[in-house]
């Protein structure tokens, strides 16, 4: 004879990941590192945004990068060529980074000499949004050639982001990109997220983005004046 | 595509709860999935069937309860259930001033288990 019963659980399925993300938050806090998770489709300009940001950072803000990729080292080599400390995380086919991957990557970075850490997630607009990494900010990068419907089609990642970057804005006219529709889509799911319209190619709009980013960093870890 | 790692986490949650309750077998798992999570039910069940082999949860059925996301019009106050792709206009008044909330849950609500009758 068997009997059946129902057991209430009510536990977030990704709570194990969340616990490691919390561990990462403590590691970053201990080293006074401000971290930003950059999410986007492949080709939207995650690496370009990191490099453009690097060009506009004041000298006393030292950058580090965790490069997430399914298999290659191409982006990591691009970052390293710019003289930025970088750790490559190959997910071996997985479509997103998770908190344990970041925990391991952090042990390979000179955190005591990093003030601002970019985590470049795997190119994908769906999966990365589900996995907290322990970063201070989530930023989603959309780009003009992808079209203005991205917030409508992939609301999850826009919901979970603190800021939205629209890259390749120098191409708005070429692609008949409806900026108002894009902004409305973002505002629909995330009314408080600022939208930075910029071009990593021409640097248009990049200073405004960097100013905002530094203000977020200062609010958490005020920089010491050299 | 992230269903594999999501399902690994789901199975662990289920097995931990089953062990804790001293259950012999898990029959049904009730999962709440938000409409904006992009998690595909069939794909999760597919991986669950593979991963749960040889565990207490082998042959368990996943029962998905969809948590809707809610759209609300800032102009006329109309509220409605939404799923991606989101509508750019209020179905009632045509306004584009919409707010979308909810639909991001992902948790195990309960499990139904079998015990040995002593």
Interface residues (C-beta under 8 A of the other chain):
Chain A: X1 X2 X3 X4 X5 X6 X7 X8 X9 X10 X11 X12 X13 X14 X15 X16 X17 X94 X95 X96 X98 X124 X126 X127 X129 X130 X131 X149 X151 X152 X153 X154 X155 X156 X159 X160 X181 X184 X185 X188 X189 X191
Chain B: X1 X2 X4 X5 X6 X9 X10 X12 X13 X14 X17 X18 X21 X23 X24 X25 X27 X31 X36 X37 X38 X39 X69 X71 X84 X85 X86 X87 X88 X96 X97 X98 X99 X100 X104 X106 X107 X108 X109 X110 X111 X112 X113 X114 X115 X116 X117
